[in-house]
Every structure is written in C-alpha cells, then in structure tokens.
Amino acid sequence: MRAAGLLLGLTLALAACGGGGGEGGGADGAAGGELTELGKQLPAAIQQSREIKVGSDIAYAPVEFYENGNEVRGIDPDLAAAIGEKLGVKLTFTNTTFDGIIPALLSKRFDVIMSAMSVTKEREKEISFVAYFNAGTSILVRKGNPEGIQGLDDLCGKTVALQRGTTQEEVAKAQVAKCKASGRELKLLTFDRDTEALLQLKSGRASADMNDFPVAAYNAQTSGGGNDFEVVGAQIDAGPYGIGIRKEDAQLRAAIQAALKAAIADGSYDQVMSKWDVTAGALKTAEVSGAGTS
C-alpha cells in the first residue's frame, strides 16, 4: 500500500510507467564503493561481490518505474541507493511480475524484494520484512467521477480493474463477498501490471482502479496532463511497505536494517521522502517482522 503525502512535479506520462513483467531490466540503485563498517556485517558472498540483487515490479510510478528506456527511478531505487551508500555496495534492480515475486525470492533469483510490498500476516508466513514506508489503498476513477464513487460500498454493481497479487486484490475480494450479500455483484478484472488495469479504467471498461495512494495520486496528476483520473475517498487500511528478505538470511536482514536506520539518522532518508513529496508516509523505526520460522 502507499503513502499519504503527495506528489509531484514529474511530467512522466502513463505510458512511461510501463515495464513490470519481464526478466532482466535491471538498474543500479547505488554505486558500489569501499565496504563500510556496516557493510562488513553483510554475508561473505555479498561482501565479495559488492552487490545486493533486488527483485521489483518496475511499473509502479512513483515508487519504481523506468525512465529514458532502462533507467530505474522512484522512491524505492532512491532509498536503495541510500542503503547501498551506508553499506558500500551496489543494489541492482531486476524486473519481475509482482504476483510471482515472493516465489522468485525464495528460489534465490535475487537477494531481497523492494517493490512497494505491503507487510501482511500472510506474507510474513513466507518471508521477513524490514519496514521502510507507510501507505494505504486508494480508489482511482475517471476524471469528474461520473459514477459518483466515494468508497468501497459504491463499487457494488460495478467493475474494478487492478493488479493481481497485490494488497488491493485482497481488499477487493473481501468487498466482492460483501457486495454479493447485498445482491449487487462486484466484478474484478486482474492484470499482471497496474498499467494494464489503468487502461481498462481509461477506456471505460472498468469503473475504478485500486492501488497504493502515491501511485494513484501520481497517475491522477500525470496521465493525460491530469485530465484522465482522480482519487476519491479516504485511504483504506494504511500500513507499512517492507523490504522482503528470506527468513533464513538473518545476517543480510540485520545489515539492511542497520543501513536503513543509519540513513534515517543522517537525514538521507528524509531527503528521498521530500524529493518525492511523500513525507507523510515516512517511518522512523525500520522494524523487522516475520523473522521467525514459518
């Protein structure tokens, strides 16, 4: 889910948000330099390679997105760069689809996940997290809100498009049951990428899209010069984003937590929050969760 704070002087069009869904498509989140004292807490293999491989669905502006073809930009890459500087290593982003990102982490395709992933009890059964941001779900509708949608109950009898495997899908599925009980069916259209869901909304094939607040607000501000969409209602179920790490990787988790705490302490974390106008989503504790065995 996503933040409460907002956004943004970027003029990136909706098409530029594309990406998430291929293999490869990586970009450096931090330039590898001399290993720092914190970096010496990393596992030996990462100390040797000076690289932490990051799995991400790079199609979720402004959290992570492609610019100028293959350059990875956004809140997550900037925070990854700050963490990398504290460790003296490079964080390299690898593009993948969101609904398969946890299995890919568990199969060791990369070292960590940094992909606007909300911390949930279900996900904590599989992996651990270091929390770094706070956000909630928002409802995005066509500009002018022609169907008068203000909250979840207004979605009954309508069609909603969203990205599969997300927290928004869980929220929407719970609402499907509620709408069914009222006799007004809620139909869900799910896609690999949020950009595909937004096209359904823009074309009128869906009445709403649901995604994290910074993303919803970003698209409302940038798509069609701000004439395509608008955000309605209050945020739903705000909670933390987490850097996802395999449960057994305690040494890597501790080093990343320490690096994030150092970035918070010296103000480089706040610089990223201010750059992207998401200061209301800032977290100051870098708490670990899900670290126990499953």
C-alpha positions as CSV (number, residue, x, y, z in Angstrom):
1,M,0.0,0.0,0.0
2,R,1.1,3.5,-0.1
3,A,1.7,6.8,1.5
4,A,-0.2,9.8,2.5
5,G,1.6,12.7,1.2
6,L,1.8,13.8,-2.4
7,L,3.1,14.3,-5.4
8,L,4.8,15.7,-7.8
9,G,6.5,17.8,-10.4
10,L,7.2,15.0,-12.7
11,T,5.6,15.1,-16.1
12,L,6.0,11.4,-16.9
13,A,3.1,10.1,-19.0
14,L,1.2,7.0,-18.1
15,A,3.0,5.1,-20.9
16,A,6.3,5.7,-19.3
17,C,5.2,3.7,-16.2
18,G,5.4,0.5,-18.3
19,G,7.8,-2.3,-17.6
20,G,7.0,-4.7,-14.9
21,G,6.7,-8.1,-16.3
22,G,10.0,-9.1,-17.9
23,E,13.1,-10.8,-16.8
24,G,16.2,-8.6,-16.7
25,G,15.5,-4.8,-16.9
26,G,17.9,-4.1,-14.1
27,A,19.4,-0.8,-13.0
28,D,21.9,0.3,-10.3
29,G,20.3,1.6,-7.1
30,A,23.7,2.5,-5.6
31,A,27.2,2.7,-6.9
32,G,29.4,0.1,-5.2
33,G,32.3,1.7,-3.3
34,E,34.5,0.7,-0.4
35,L,32.9,-1.6,2.0
36,T,31.8,0.3,5.1
37,E,31.8,-0.9,8.7
38,L,28.1,-1.7,8.3
39,G,28.9,-3.4,5.0
40,K,31.3,-5.8,6.9
41,Q,28.2,-7.2,8.6
42,L,26.9,-8.5,5.3
43,P,27.2,-12.1,4.3
44,A,30.6,-13.0,2.9
45,A,29.3,-13.6,-0.7
46,I,27.8,-10.1,-0.9
47,Q,30.9,-8.6,0.7
48,Q,32.9,-10.2,-2.1
49,S,30.5,-9.2,-5.0
50,R,29.7,-5.8,-3.6
51,E,26.2,-6.3,-4.9
52,I,22.7,-6.9,-3.5
53,K,20.3,-8.1,-6.1
54,V,16.8,-6.6,-5.7
55,G,13.6,-8.1,-7.2
56,S,11.0,-5.5,-8.2
57,D,8.0,-5.0,-10.4
58,I,9.3,-1.8,-12.1
59,A,5.9,-0.4,-13.3
60,Y,4.6,1.4,-10.3
61,A,5.4,5.1,-10.6
62,P,6.4,6.9,-8.5
63,V,7.6,4.1,-6.3
64,E,9.6,2.4,-9.1
65,F,9.5,3.0,-12.8
66,Y,11.6,3.1,-16.0
67,E,12.8,6.4,-17.4
68,N,14.7,7.0,-20.6
69,G,14.3,3.4,-21.6
70,N,16.1,1.3,-18.9
71,E,16.9,3.7,-16.1
72,V,15.1,2.7,-12.9
73,R,13.8,5.7,-10.9
74,G,11.5,6.3,-8.0
75,I,11.2,6.1,-4.2
76,D,12.4,2.6,-3.8
77,P,15.5,3.0,-6.0
78,D,16.5,6.2,-4.2
79,L,16.1,4.5,-0.8
80,A,18.1,1.5,-2.1
81,A,20.8,3.9,-3.2
82,A,20.9,5.4,0.3
83,I,21.1,2.0,1.9
84,G,23.8,1.0,-0.5
85,E,25.9,4.0,0.4
86,K,25.7,3.0,4.1
87,L,27.0,-0.4,3.2
88,G,29.4,0.4,0.4
89,V,27.7,-2.0,-2.1
90,K,25.6,-1.7,-5.2
91,L,21.9,-2.5,-5.2
92,T,20.9,-3.8,-8.6
93,F,17.2,-4.0,-9.6
94,T,15.8,-6.9,-11.6
95,N,12.3,-6.6,-13.2
96,T,9.7,-9.3,-12.5
97,T,6.0,-9.6,-12.2
98,F,4.5,-8.9,-8.8
99,D,2.4,-12.0,-8.3
100,G,5.5,-14.2,-8.7
101,I,8.0,-12.1,-6.8
102,I,8.0,-14.0,-3.4
103,P,8.4,-17.4,-5.1
104,A,11.3,-15.8,-7.1
105,L,12.9,-14.6,-3.9
106,L,12.5,-18.0,-2.2
107,S,14.1,-19.6,-5.3
108,K,17.1,-17.2,-4.9
109,R,16.7,-15.4,-8.1
110,F,17.6,-12.3,-6.1
111,D,18.6,-11.4,-2.6
112,V,15.8,-9.1,-1.5
113,I,12.4,-7.6,-2.6
114,M,11.9,-3.9,-2.8
115,S,8.7,-3.3,-4.7
116,A,6.1,-1.3,-2.8
117,M,5.2,-4.5,-1.0
118,S,2.8,-4.2,1.9
119,V,3.7,-6.1,5.0
120,T,0.9,-8.6,5.7
121,K,0.4,-11.6,8.0
122,E,0.1,-13.9,5.1
123,R,3.4,-12.7,3.5
124,E,5.1,-12.9,6.9
125,K,4.5,-16.6,6.9
126,E,6.8,-16.9,3.9
127,I,9.4,-14.1,4.2
128,S,10.6,-11.5,6.7
129,F,10.5,-7.7,6.3
130,V,12.3,-4.5,7.2
131,A,9.6,-1.8,7.2
132,Y,10.6,1.4,5.5
133,F,7.4,3.3,4.4
134,N,3.7,3.6,5.3
135,A,0.8,3.7,2.8
136,G,-2.8,2.8,2.2
137,T,-5.0,1.8,-0.7
138,S,-6.8,4.5,-2.8
139,I,-9.6,4.3,-5.3
140,L,-8.9,5.9,-8.7
141,V,-11.8,6.8,-11.1
142,R,-12.2,8.7,-14.3
143,K,-11.9,12.5,-14.1
144,G,-15.1,14.1,-12.8
145,N,-16.1,10.8,-11.0
146,P,-19.0,10.2,-13.4
147,E,-20.3,7.2,-11.4
148,G,-20.2,9.0,-8.0
149,I,-17.8,6.6,-6.3
150,Q,-16.6,7.6,-2.9
151,G,-15.8,4.3,-1.1
152,L,-15.7,0.5,-1.3
153,D,-19.5,0.1,-0.9
154,D,-20.0,2.3,-4.0
155,L,-18.2,-0.3,-6.1
156,C,-21.0,-2.9,-5.7
157,G,-22.6,-3.5,-9.1
158,K,-19.6,-2.2,-10.9
159,T,-16.3,-3.5,-12.4
160,V,-12.9,-2.8,-10.9
161,A,-9.5,-3.3,-12.6
162,L,-6.4,-3.9,-10.5
163,Q,-3.0,-5.7,-10.4
164,R,-3.1,-9.3,-9.3
165,G,-1.1,-10.4,-6.3
166,T,-1.4,-7.1,-4.6
167,T,-2.9,-6.0,-1.3
168,Q,-5.6,-4.2,-3.4
169,E,-6.7,-7.6,-4.8
170,E,-7.2,-8.9,-1.2
171,V,-9.3,-5.7,-0.3
172,A,-11.3,-6.1,-3.5
173,K,-12.0,-9.8,-2.9
174,A,-13.3,-9.1,0.6
175,Q,-15.6,-6.4,-1.0
176,V,-16.8,-8.9,-3.6
177,A,-18.3,-11.0,-0.8
178,K,-19.9,-8.0,0.8
179,C,-21.4,-6.9,-2.5
180,K,-22.7,-10.3,-3.2
181,A,-24.6,-10.3,0.1
182,S,-26.2,-7.1,-1.0
183,G,-27.4,-8.5,-4.3
184,R,-25.1,-6.3,-6.4
185,E,-22.2,-8.2,-7.9
186,L,-18.7,-6.6,-8.0
187,K,-16.7,-7.8,-10.9
188,L,-12.9,-7.9,-10.8
189,L,-10.5,-7.6,-13.7
190,T,-7.0,-8.5,-12.7
191,F,-3.8,-8.0,-14.7
192,D,0.0,-8.6,-14.4
193,R,0.7,-4.8,-14.4
194,D,-1.1,-1.9,-12.9
195,T,-0.7,0.0,-16.2
196,E,-2.9,-2.6,-17.9
197,A,-5.6,-2.0,-15.2
198,L,-5.4,1.7,-15.7
199,L,-6.0,1.3,-19.4
200,Q,-9.3,-0.6,-18.5
201,L,-10.3,2.4,-16.4
202,K,-9.3,5.0,-19.0
203,S,-11.3,3.1,-21.7
204,G,-14.4,2.8,-19.6
205,R,-14.3,-1.0,-19.3
206,A,-13.9,-0.6,-15.6
207,S,-15.4,1.9,-13.2
208,A,-12.4,2.1,-10.9
209,D,-8.8,1.0,-10.3
210,M,-7.4,0.4,-6.8
211,N,-3.7,0.9,-6.0
212,D,-1.4,2.4,-3.4
213,F,-2.0,6.1,-2.6
214,P,1.2,7.6,-4.1
215,V,0.7,5.6,-7.3
216,A,-3.0,6.6,-7.5
217,A,-2.2,10.3,-6.9
218,Y,0.7,10.2,-9.3
219,N,-1.4,8.8,-12.1
220,A,-4.2,11.3,-11.4
221,Q,-1.7,14.1,-11.7
222,T,0.2,13.0,-14.7
223,S,-2.0,10.8,-17.0
224,G,-3.4,12.9,-19.8
225,G,-1.9,16.0,-18.3
226,G,-4.1,15.4,-15.2
227,N,-7.3,15.0,-17.2
228,D,-7.8,11.3,-17.1
229,F,-8.2,10.3,-13.5
230,E,-8.9,11.4,-9.9
231,V,-8.6,9.9,-6.5
232,V,-11.7,9.6,-4.4
233,G,-12.5,8.8,-0.8
234,A,-10.1,8.2,2.1
235,Q,-7.1,5.8,2.2
236,I,-8.0,2.2,3.1
237,D,-6.1,0.1,5.6
238,A,-2.8,2.1,5.7
239,G,0.2,0.0,6.7
240,P,3.9,-0.4,6.1
241,Y,5.9,-1.3,3.0
242,G,8.7,-3.8,3.7
243,I,12.0,-4.8,2.2
244,G,11.4,-8.6,1.7
245,I,14.2,-10.9,2.8
246,R,14.3,-14.7,3.2
247,K,13.7,-15.8,6.8
248,E,17.0,-17.7,7.0
249,D,19.0,-14.7,5.8
250,A,19.4,-13.1,9.3
251,Q,22.8,-11.6,8.6
252,L,21.6,-9.8,5.5
253,R,18.4,-8.6,7.2
254,A,20.4,-7.2,10.2
255,A,22.8,-5.3,7.9
256,I,20.0,-3.8,5.8
257,Q,18.1,-2.8,8.9
258,A,21.2,-1.1,10.3
259,A,21.8,0.7,7.0
260,L,18.3,1.9,6.8
261,K,18.5,3.2,10.4
262,A,21.7,5.0,9.5
263,A,20.0,6.6,6.5
264,I,17.1,7.7,8.8
265,A,19.6,9.1,11.4
266,D,21.7,11.2,9.0
267,G,18.7,12.7,7.0
268,S,19.3,10.9,3.7
269,Y,16.0,9.0,4.2
270,D,14.2,12.3,4.7
271,Q,15.8,13.7,1.5
272,V,14.2,10.9,-0.5
273,M,10.8,11.4,1.1
274,S,11.0,15.2,0.4
275,K,12.2,14.6,-3.2
276,W,9.1,12.5,-4.0
277,D,6.6,14.6,-1.8
278,V,5.7,11.6,0.3
279,T,6.9,12.8,3.8
280,A,3.6,11.8,5.4
281,G,4.5,8.1,4.7
282,A,7.9,8.3,6.4
283,L,8.7,5.7,9.0
284,K,11.5,6.2,11.6
285,T,12.0,2.8,13.1
286,A,13.0,0.2,10.4
287,E,11.2,-2.5,12.3
288,V,11.7,-6.2,11.5
289,S,8.8,-8.6,11.2
290,G,8.3,-12.2,10.1
291,A,11.8,-13.2,11.1
292,G,10.7,-16.3,12.8
293,T,10.5,-19.7,11.1
294,S,7.3,-20.3,9.1
